[in-house]
Amino acid sequence: MSIYVGNLSYQVTEEDVSSIFAEYGTVKRVQLPTDRETGRLRGFGFVEMSSETEEQAAIDALDGAEWMGRDLKVNKAKPREERPVSGGWGGGGGGGNRRRNDRPY
């Protein structure tokens, strides 16, 4: 299981997040995704702890808590949804049988 942590400060570090969650148990891993283009933190992260009991204690204590000037959103992470391989609205293409005005058919 993993914990979703939202509304994080853009200045937060993995060590900061680890230390606040360590108050509720053993932190196994912290992930803070960054924007691909800018490298800037995206304002959310994921925390894995050694047991579901520890994770639930952290969720109960930290959800809605003010930290680094922001109200945290902390809950169980949902499984990542698969995105379609094609780009959204069914793609483009087509039009292979168009007539050109300069050709007499």
SEGUMAR-148031 format. One record per residue: residue number from 1; residue in one letter; x, z, y of N, C-alpha, C, O, CB in turn. Coordinates in nm, 3 decimals. Glycine has a CB too. Layout:
<pts>
(NUM; "A"; (X; Z; Y); (X; Z; Y); (X; Z; Y); (X; Z; Y); (X; Z; Y))
...
</pts>
This chain:
<pts>
(1; "M"; (0.085; 0.000; -0.119); (0.000; 0.000; 0.000); (0.088; 0.000; 0.124); (0.205; 0.040; 0.119); (-0.096; 0.122; 0.000))
(2; "S"; (0.033; -0.044; 0.232); (0.106; -0.050; 0.358); (0.012; -0.006; 0.469); (-0.110; -0.016; 0.459); (0.161; -0.192; 0.384))
(3; "I"; (0.072; 0.044; 0.577); (-0.004; 0.089; 0.693); (0.017; -0.011; 0.806); (0.130; -0.052; 0.833); (0.039; 0.233; 0.737))
(4; "Y"; (-0.092; -0.050; 0.872); (-0.085; -0.133; 0.991); (-0.078; -0.040; 1.111); (-0.153; 0.057; 1.120); (-0.209; -0.230; 1.000))
(5; "V"; (0.013; -0.070; 1.204); (0.027; 0.008; 1.326); (0.015; -0.089; 1.443); (0.101; -0.175; 1.462); (0.163; 0.086; 1.330))
(6; "G"; (-0.091; -0.077; 1.520); (-0.115; -0.168; 1.631); (-0.104; -0.100; 1.766); (-0.102; 0.023; 1.776); (-0.250; -0.231; 1.617))
(7; "N"; (-0.096; -0.182; 1.870); (-0.084; -0.139; 2.009); (0.048; -0.066; 2.034); (0.052; 0.032; 2.109); (-0.202; -0.050; 2.046))
(8; "L"; (0.154; -0.114; 1.971); (0.287; -0.056; 1.992); (0.348; -0.105; 2.123); (0.320; -0.216; 2.168); (0.379; -0.089; 1.874))
(9; "S"; (0.430; -0.023; 2.181); (0.507; -0.062; 2.298); (0.603; -0.173; 2.258); (0.652; -0.175; 2.146); (0.584; 0.059; 2.358))
(10; "Y"; (0.629; -0.266; 2.349); (0.722; -0.375; 2.321); (0.867; -0.327; 2.320); (0.956; -0.403; 2.281); (0.705; -0.487; 2.422))
(11; "Q"; (0.891; -0.204; 2.363); (1.027; -0.148; 2.362); (1.055; -0.063; 2.238); (1.167; -0.012; 2.223); (1.048; -0.064; 2.486))
(12; "V"; (0.958; -0.048; 2.149); (0.975; 0.038; 2.031); (1.077; -0.023; 1.935); (1.094; -0.145; 1.929); (0.839; 0.058; 1.960))
(13; "T"; (1.145; 0.064; 1.861); (1.240; 0.019; 1.758); (1.191; 0.064; 1.621); (1.103; 0.149; 1.610); (1.382; 0.075; 1.786))
(14; "E"; (1.248; 0.005; 1.516); (1.213; 0.048; 1.381); (1.245; 0.196; 1.361); (1.173; 0.266; 1.291); (1.286; -0.037; 1.276))
(15; "E"; (1.353; 0.242; 1.422); (1.391; 0.383; 1.412); (1.287; 0.473; 1.478); (1.257; 0.580; 1.426); (1.528; 0.406; 1.476))
(16; "D"; (1.233; 0.430; 1.592); (1.128; 0.507; 1.660); (1.006; 0.523; 1.569); (0.954; 0.634; 1.551); (1.086; 0.439; 1.792))
(17; "V"; (0.963; 0.413; 1.511); (0.844; 0.415; 1.425); (0.871; 0.500; 1.301); (0.787; 0.580; 1.260); (0.803; 0.270; 1.384))
(18; "S"; (0.988; 0.482; 1.242); (1.024; 0.558; 1.124); (1.022; 0.708; 1.152); (0.974; 0.786; 1.070); (1.161; 0.516; 1.073))
(19; "S"; (1.075; 0.748; 1.266); (1.082; 0.892; 1.296); (0.944; 0.954; 1.315); (0.922; 1.068; 1.274); (1.167; 0.915; 1.420))
(20; "I"; (0.852; 0.882; 1.378); (0.718; 0.938; 1.399); (0.640; 0.947; 1.267); (0.565; 1.043; 1.246); (0.639; 0.852; 1.501))
(21; "F"; (0.658; 0.849; 1.179); (0.589; 0.853; 1.050); (0.656; 0.948; 0.952); (0.590; 0.997; 0.860); (0.584; 0.713; 0.990))
(22; "A"; (0.784; 0.976; 0.969); (0.857; 1.067; 0.880); (0.802; 1.209; 0.887); (0.826; 1.290; 0.798); (1.005; 1.067; 0.915))
(23; "E"; (0.728; 1.240; 0.994); (0.665; 1.372; 1.004); (0.558; 1.392; 0.896); (0.517; 1.505; 0.870); (0.604; 1.391; 1.143))
(24; "Y"; (0.514; 1.283; 0.835); (0.405; 1.290; 0.736); (0.451; 1.256; 0.594); (0.370; 1.256; 0.502); (0.293; 1.196; 0.776))
(25; "G"; (0.580; 1.226; 0.576); (0.632; 1.196; 0.443); (0.753; 1.105; 0.451); (0.810; 1.083; 0.557); (0.524; 1.131; 0.358))
(26; "T"; (0.790; 1.052; 0.336); (0.908; 0.966; 0.325); (0.872; 0.822; 0.361); (0.785; 0.762; 0.298); (0.967; 0.974; 0.185))
(27; "V"; (0.941; 0.768; 0.460); (0.919; 0.630; 0.502); (1.011; 0.540; 0.420); (1.133; 0.555; 0.422); (0.946; 0.613; 0.655))
(28; "K"; (0.951; 0.445; 0.348); (1.029; 0.353; 0.265); (1.073; 0.230; 0.344); (1.184; 0.180; 0.326); (0.948; 0.310; 0.144))
(29; "R"; (0.984; 0.180; 0.432); (1.016; 0.058; 0.506); (0.932; 0.048; 0.632); (0.816; 0.090; 0.634); (0.996; -0.066; 0.417))
(30; "V"; (0.992; -0.009; 0.736); (0.922; -0.038; 0.862); (0.949; -0.184; 0.895); (1.063; -0.230; 0.891); (0.969; 0.058; 0.979))
(31; "Q"; (0.843; -0.258; 0.928); (0.855; -0.398; 0.970); (0.791; -0.414; 1.106); (0.676; -0.375; 1.127); (0.790; -0.494; 0.866))
(32; "L"; (0.867; -0.471; 1.201); (0.814; -0.501; 1.334); (0.829; -0.651; 1.357); (0.937; -0.696; 1.394); (0.888; -0.417; 1.445))
(33; "P"; (0.722; -0.728; 1.335); (0.731; -0.873; 1.352); (0.765; -0.912; 1.495); (0.724; -0.847; 1.591); (0.599; -0.939; 1.311))
(34; "T"; (0.841; -1.021; 1.507); (0.877; -1.074; 1.638); (0.822; -1.215; 1.653); (0.797; -1.284; 1.554); (1.031; -1.074; 1.658))
(35; "D"; (0.803; -1.256; 1.777); (0.757; -1.391; 1.807); (0.868; -1.490; 1.770); (0.984; -1.467; 1.803); (0.718; -1.405; 1.957))
(36; "R"; (0.834; -1.597; 1.703); (0.934; -1.695; 1.659); (1.007; -1.761; 1.774); (1.128; -1.785; 1.766); (0.868; -1.802; 1.575))
(37; "E"; (0.937; -1.789; 1.882); (0.997; -1.863; 1.993); (1.073; -1.773; 2.089); (1.181; -1.810; 2.135); (0.890; -1.936; 2.068))
(38; "T"; (1.018; -1.655; 2.120); (1.081; -1.570; 2.221); (1.167; -1.458; 2.162); (1.254; -1.405; 2.230); (0.975; -1.510; 2.309))
(39; "G"; (1.143; -1.423; 2.035); (1.214; -1.311; 1.974); (1.161; -1.175; 2.017); (1.213; -1.072; 1.976); (1.360; -1.321; 2.008))
(40; "R"; (1.058; -1.175; 2.100); (0.998; -1.051; 2.150); (0.908; -0.989; 2.044); (0.843; -1.060; 1.968); (0.918; -1.078; 2.280))
(41; "L"; (0.905; -0.855; 2.040); (0.814; -0.786; 1.948); (0.671; -0.828; 1.977); (0.635; -0.858; 2.090); (0.830; -0.633; 1.959))
(42; "R"; (0.589; -0.829; 1.871); (0.451; -0.875; 1.886); (0.352; -0.761; 1.912); (0.233; -0.787; 1.927); (0.409; -0.950; 1.764))
(43; "G"; (0.399; -0.637; 1.917); (0.313; -0.525; 1.952); (0.242; -0.460; 1.834); (0.153; -0.378; 1.853); (0.211; -0.571; 2.049))
(44; "F"; (0.282; -0.496; 1.713); (0.228; -0.430; 1.595); (0.336; -0.425; 1.488); (0.441; -0.488; 1.501); (0.101; -0.505; 1.543))
(45; "G"; (0.309; -0.349; 1.382); (0.406; -0.339; 1.275); (0.341; -0.287; 1.148); (0.221; -0.263; 1.142); (0.521; -0.248; 1.315))
(46; "F"; (0.424; -0.270; 1.047); (0.379; -0.221; 0.917); (0.475; -0.114; 0.869); (0.596; -0.124; 0.887); (0.369; -0.336; 0.814))
(47; "V"; (0.418; -0.009; 0.808); (0.497; 0.102; 0.756); (0.458; 0.123; 0.610); (0.340; 0.124; 0.577); (0.476; 0.233; 0.840))
(48; "E"; (0.557; 0.139; 0.525); (0.533; 0.175; 0.385); (0.591; 0.313; 0.362); (0.705; 0.341; 0.402); (0.595; 0.070; 0.285))
(49; "M"; (0.512; 0.398; 0.298); (0.557; 0.534; 0.268); (0.559; 0.551; 0.117); (0.513; 0.464; 0.043); (0.464; 0.639; 0.335))
(50; "S"; (0.614; 0.664; 0.072); (0.636; 0.681; -0.072); (0.510; 0.712; -0.152); (0.510; 0.697; -0.274); (0.735; 0.789; -0.094))
(51; "S"; (0.402; 0.754; -0.087); (0.278; 0.779; -0.162); (0.157; 0.751; -0.075); (0.165; 0.753; 0.048); (0.274; 0.924; -0.214))
(52; "E"; (0.045; 0.725; -0.141); (-0.080; 0.701; -0.067); (-0.126; 0.826; 0.005); (-0.188; 0.817; 0.111); (-0.189; 0.652; -0.162))
(53; "T"; (-0.096; 0.944; -0.051); (-0.133; 1.070; 0.014); (-0.061; 1.084; 0.147); (-0.121; 1.124; 0.247); (-0.100; 1.190; -0.077))
(54; "E"; (0.069; 1.050; 0.150); (0.146; 1.056; 0.274); (0.095; 0.953; 0.374); (0.084; 0.981; 0.494); (0.296; 1.032; 0.246))
(55; "E"; (0.065; 0.834; 0.324); (0.014; 0.729; 0.413); (-0.118; 0.770; 0.475); (-0.139; 0.749; 0.594); (-0.003; 0.598; 0.337))
(56; "Q"; (-0.207; 0.829; 0.395); (-0.337; 0.870; 0.449); (-0.320; 0.982; 0.550); (-0.392; 0.985; 0.650); (-0.430; 0.916; 0.335))
(57; "A"; (-0.227; 1.074; 0.527); (-0.201; 1.181; 0.623); (-0.153; 1.124; 0.756); (-0.195; 1.170; 0.863); (-0.097; 1.281; 0.567))
(58; "A"; (-0.066; 1.023; 0.751); (-0.016; 0.959; 0.873); (-0.128; 0.885; 0.946); (-0.137; 0.892; 1.068); (0.098; 0.862; 0.840))
(59; "I"; (-0.212; 0.815; 0.870); (-0.325; 0.743; 0.930); (-0.418; 0.841; 1.001); (-0.457; 0.821; 1.115); (-0.402; 0.662; 0.823))
(60; "D"; (-0.453; 0.949; 0.930); (-0.545; 1.048; 0.988); (-0.489; 1.111; 1.115); (-0.563; 1.136; 1.210); (-0.576; 1.157; 0.885))
(61; "A"; (-0.359; 1.136; 1.117); (-0.298; 1.204; 1.231); (-0.270; 1.110; 1.348); (-0.281; 1.151; 1.464); (-0.170; 1.270; 1.189))
(62; "L"; (-0.233; 0.985; 1.320); (-0.183; 0.898; 1.426); (-0.283; 0.797; 1.480); (-0.263; 0.744; 1.590); (-0.065; 0.826; 1.377))
(63; "D"; (-0.390; 0.767; 1.408); (-0.488; 0.670; 1.458); (-0.552; 0.724; 1.586); (-0.615; 0.830; 1.585); (-0.597; 0.639; 1.351))
(64; "G"; (-0.535; 0.651; 1.695); (-0.590; 0.692; 1.824); (-0.499; 0.782; 1.905); (-0.529; 0.815; 2.019); (-0.719; 0.761; 1.804))
(65; "A"; (-0.386; 0.823; 1.845); (-0.293; 0.911; 1.916); (-0.220; 0.834; 2.025); (-0.192; 0.715; 2.009); (-0.193; 0.974; 1.818))
(66; "E"; (-0.189; 0.901; 2.135); (-0.113; 0.840; 2.243); (0.035; 0.855; 2.211); (0.083; 0.965; 2.183); (-0.148; 0.905; 2.382))
(67; "W"; (0.108; 0.743; 2.215); (0.252; 0.744; 2.186); (0.319; 0.636; 2.270); (0.277; 0.521; 2.268); (0.281; 0.720; 2.034))
(68; "M"; (0.421; 0.674; 2.343); (0.494; 0.583; 2.431); (0.400; 0.514; 2.531); (0.417; 0.396; 2.564); (0.570; 0.478; 2.349))
(69; "G"; (0.301; 0.590; 2.578); (0.210; 0.538; 2.680); (0.098; 0.449; 2.627); (0.028; 0.386; 2.706); (0.286; 0.463; 2.779))
(70; "R"; (0.081; 0.445; 2.497); (-0.025; 0.360; 2.438); (-0.102; 0.438; 2.332); (-0.048; 0.527; 2.267); (0.036; 0.232; 2.376))
(71; "D"; (-0.230; 0.401; 2.315); (-0.312; 0.460; 2.209); (-0.294; 0.378; 2.083); (-0.332; 0.261; 2.077); (-0.462; 0.466; 2.251))
(72; "L"; (-0.235; 0.440; 1.981); (-0.206; 0.368; 1.858); (-0.332; 0.334; 1.779); (-0.430; 0.408; 1.781); (-0.112; 0.450; 1.771))
(73; "K"; (-0.326; 0.223; 1.710); (-0.429; 0.184; 1.613); (-0.359; 0.186; 1.478); (-0.270; 0.105; 1.452); (-0.493; 0.040; 1.644))
(74; "V"; (-0.398; 0.279; 1.391); (-0.330; 0.298; 1.263); (-0.434; 0.298; 1.152); (-0.527; 0.378; 1.153); (-0.247; 0.431; 1.261))
(75; "N"; (-0.418; 0.206; 1.056); (-0.509; 0.201; 0.941); (-0.441; 0.134; 0.823); (-0.327; 0.087; 0.833); (-0.639; 0.126; 0.977))
(76; "K"; (-0.511; 0.131; 0.710); (-0.456; 0.063; 0.593); (-0.444; -0.085; 0.623); (-0.536; -0.147; 0.676); (-0.544; 0.088; 0.467))
(77; "A"; (-0.331; -0.140; 0.588); (-0.310; -0.283; 0.611); (-0.395; -0.363; 0.513); (-0.407; -0.327; 0.396); (-0.160; -0.322; 0.598))
(78; "K"; (-0.453; -0.470; 0.562); (-0.531; -0.560; 0.477); (-0.436; -0.665; 0.420); (-0.337; -0.700; 0.484); (-0.648; -0.627; 0.556))
(79; "P"; (-0.466; -0.715; 0.301); (-0.381; -0.821; 0.245); (-0.377; -0.942; 0.337); (-0.477; -0.976; 0.400); (-0.431; -0.862; 0.105))
(80; "R"; (-0.263; -1.004; 0.344); (-0.247; -1.121; 0.429); (-0.330; -1.236; 0.375); (-0.324; -1.268; 0.256); (-0.099; -1.163; 0.439))
(81; "E"; (-0.409; -1.297; 0.464); (-0.492; -1.410; 0.423); (-0.408; -1.536; 0.420); (-0.325; -1.559; 0.508); (-0.613; -1.428; 0.518))
(82; "E"; (-0.431; -1.617; 0.318); (-0.361; -1.745; 0.309); (-0.417; -1.841; 0.414); (-0.538; -1.854; 0.429); (-0.374; -1.806; 0.167))
(83; "R"; (-0.329; -1.905; 0.485); (-0.371; -2.005; 0.584); (-0.371; -2.142; 0.520); (-0.289; -2.170; 0.432); (-0.279; -2.003; 0.709))
(84; "P"; (-0.464; -2.228; 0.562); (-0.464; -2.363; 0.506); (-0.335; -2.436; 0.540); (-0.277; -2.416; 0.646); (-0.585; -2.442; 0.558))
(85; "V"; (-0.290; -2.521; 0.448); (-0.166; -2.595; 0.468); (-0.181; -2.695; 0.581); (-0.090; -2.709; 0.662); (-0.126; -2.666; 0.339))
(86; "S"; (-0.295; -2.765; 0.588); (-0.316; -2.861; 0.696); (-0.343; -2.787; 0.825); (-0.375; -2.668; 0.824); (-0.433; -2.957; 0.663))
(87; "G"; (-0.330; -2.856; 0.934); (-0.341; -2.793; 1.065); (-0.480; -2.782; 1.121); (-0.509; -2.847; 1.221); (-0.259; -2.866; 1.160))
(88; "G"; (-0.567; -2.707; 1.063); (-0.691; -2.671; 1.129); (-0.810; -2.761; 1.105); (-0.877; -2.747; 1.002); (-0.667; -2.666; 1.269))
(89; "W"; (-0.838; -2.851; 1.194); (-0.965; -2.924; 1.197); (-0.968; -3.043; 1.103); (-1.039; -3.140; 1.132); (-0.993; -2.970; 1.335))
(90; "G"; (-0.898; -3.041; 0.995); (-0.906; -3.150; 0.898); (-0.806; -3.260; 0.922); (-0.808; -3.361; 0.852); (-1.042; -3.207; 0.899))
(91; "G"; (-0.719; -3.243; 1.017); (-0.613; -3.341; 1.040); (-0.662; -3.465; 1.110); (-0.780; -3.479; 1.141); (-0.550; -3.379; 0.909))
(92; "G"; (-0.570; -3.553; 1.135); (-0.603; -3.677; 1.205); (-0.589; -3.793; 1.110); (-0.648; -3.793; 1.002); (-0.513; -3.697; 1.327))
(93; "G"; (-0.513; -3.891; 1.150); (-0.490; -4.006; 1.064); (-0.609; -4.098; 1.061); (-0.692; -4.098; 1.152); (-0.456; -3.963; 0.925))
(94; "G"; (-0.616; -4.177; 0.957); (-0.728; -4.269; 0.942); (-0.710; -4.393; 1.027); (-0.606; -4.411; 1.090); (-0.857; -4.202; 0.976))
(95; "G"; (-0.809; -4.476; 1.029); (-0.807; -4.594; 1.114); (-0.723; -4.708; 1.061); (-0.679; -4.792; 1.140); (-0.760; -4.557; 1.247))
(96; "G"; (-0.698; -4.714; 0.934); (-0.611; -4.816; 0.878); (-0.669; -4.956; 0.875); (-0.594; -5.052; 0.858); (-0.572; -4.778; 0.742))
(97; "N"; (-0.800; -4.973; 0.891); (-0.862; -5.103; 0.881); (-0.914; -5.154; 1.016); (-1.016; -5.223; 1.022); (-0.976; -5.098; 0.781))
(98; "R"; (-0.845; -5.122; 1.120); (-0.890; -5.165; 1.253); (-0.849; -5.310; 1.278); (-0.742; -5.355; 1.238); (-0.832; -5.073; 1.364))
(99; "R"; (-0.937; -5.379; 1.344); (-0.906; -5.518; 1.381); (-0.838; -5.522; 1.516); (-0.869; -5.444; 1.605); (-1.032; -5.604; 1.383))
(100; "R"; (-0.748; -5.611; 1.528); (-0.684; -5.633; 1.658); (-0.747; -5.757; 1.721); (-0.779; -5.853; 1.652); (-0.527; -5.650; 1.643))
(101; "N"; (-0.764; -5.752; 1.849); (-0.830; -5.864; 1.920); (-0.755; -5.994; 1.913); (-0.816; -6.100; 1.925); (-0.849; -5.829; 2.062))
(102; "D"; (-0.622; -5.991; 1.892); (-0.545; -6.114; 1.893); (-0.541; -6.184; 1.756); (-0.478; -6.288; 1.741); (-0.406; -6.085; 1.940))
(103; "R"; (-0.607; -6.126; 1.657); (-0.608; -6.189; 1.525); (-0.750; -6.236; 1.493); (-0.843; -6.156; 1.495); (-0.557; -6.091; 1.417))
(104; "P"; (-0.768; -6.359; 1.464); (-0.902; -6.408; 1.426); (-0.929; -6.379; 1.279); (-0.861; -6.433; 1.192); (-0.914; -6.561; 1.453))
(105; "Y"; (-1.023; -6.299; 1.249); (-1.060; -6.271; 1.111); (-1.191; -6.336; 1.080); (-1.240; -6.325; 0.967); (-1.068; -6.122; 1.084))
</pts>
